[in-house]
Amino acid sequence: LVYTNDHGKKIVIQLTAGLANSIFQGNILISDSSFYANYPTNSGSSILLMTDSNASQKDELKEGLRDYGIEINTTQERLAAFNAVENTYLSIFLVMGAFGLLLGTVGLGVVLVRSILERKKEIALMKAIGLSNRLITHVFENEYFILLFFGILIGAITSFVSILPTILNPNASLSFLTFAMIIFLLLANGSFWITFLTNRFFKTVEMNNT
């Protein structure tokens, strides 16, 4: 990076490292000696860092420096402000993705209905060998519950690996609880459609056979 110092000369700054997701976003960290050698007219620091401050110390600073327009923020507040836009987008895509997955479980119900309608001969064979209607219904439900469970399990593992860095970020809006709630809603929604549609359309098939 090329800057002009107070002496009107061009100075070249080489970036040697970076601080990911820190309170120094948007700033370049250099030594005091190098800074004041190139900008001697600088009147002082406009940002001060404090460690382990309590409420009384903050109040004293605000009172003593009120004429300078002091503003005190915690590191958590500063990082949250930096990540506000990113967290908003993550929340929007999270909601959209959850709705997409819920619609996918509804699609599972459609496939389930079509499968039952195409397995009339299989149902008739089960009835011929003496299986009760309730037992046949349980066979179909268990079959689709297994598909639902392993489908969500595979998707949850892959998605969890991809969003793990975001979950571990203390300033992210996504948490383990949010992830668990989405998985629970998917299982509950899928189970409802499997149970409801299996019983509903099995009765329809039975009536058509009679």
Order of alpha helices (4+ residues) and beta strands (2+ residues): beta-beta-alpha-alpha-alpha-alpha-alpha-alpha-alpha
